[in-house]
């Protein structure tokens, strides 16, 4: 499947209809375990967030090290506002964003993502063995039947198709933030590898990222949640502040740590501890 500016999804998938805004729409997408306002809140902070930028940098290196066969397009499933999709496009990859939330799809278009489908892999009726590569970045934790979802993604992929994913790590870090976000669980690298193997994938790379995050997340989120003192903070200004690297010594240390992590990922090295898991797997 070759995607270009003249690619017509409606010819390949008759259920898809292009709207006047250039987005391909499908019918009912079903229930989604994600807050309705989630995409808009993320859209406010993504461009200035060290977390989103570092995750993007690590994902780009992951795809560079383990590319789809023949530099084929990557389908970014549940890709929100298109921050990852645009980041991959900026380094030369062709990307199709598949996002069930209408606000996320519109934001992705604003951001410059060319190919946007407002729907799910189910509602878009993708054919089995038709997609060369799929990315699910902080998506699997929102799916109650994660094993069934991974098997579904495997069915959609071509032989030797690639799967890229990120998920939040460690159940001991569970807090009100996970509940508010619509998460069902958190993972370890070993745990998500086991899920991938059970669903018919061959894991080829796994690492943690954000090695400095588990301690503050445990102290300031998980512990208060466990002892019943957690307060659900809905103020996006406070959230945005938490995502910006401050000036001074701490900011320089944080920048150095992020650079060290990214250098390891570039070299195909794994980190043994961190706030998120980063994985690449191939369809067997």
ABEGO torsion letter per residue (X at the ends): XBBBAABBAAAABAABBBBAAGBBBBBBAEBBBBBAAAAAAAAAAAAABAAAAAAAAAAAAAAAABBBBGGBBBBBBGAEAGAAAAAAAAAGBBBBBBBABAAAAAAAAAAGBABBBBEBAAAAGBBBGABABBBBBGAAAABABAAAAAAAAAAABBBGBBBBBBBBBEAAABBAAAAAAGBABBBBAAAAAAAAAAAGBBBABBBBBGAAAAAAAAAAAAAAAAAGABBBBABAAAAAAAABBBBEAAAAAAAAAAAAAAAAAAAGBBBABEABBBBBBBBX
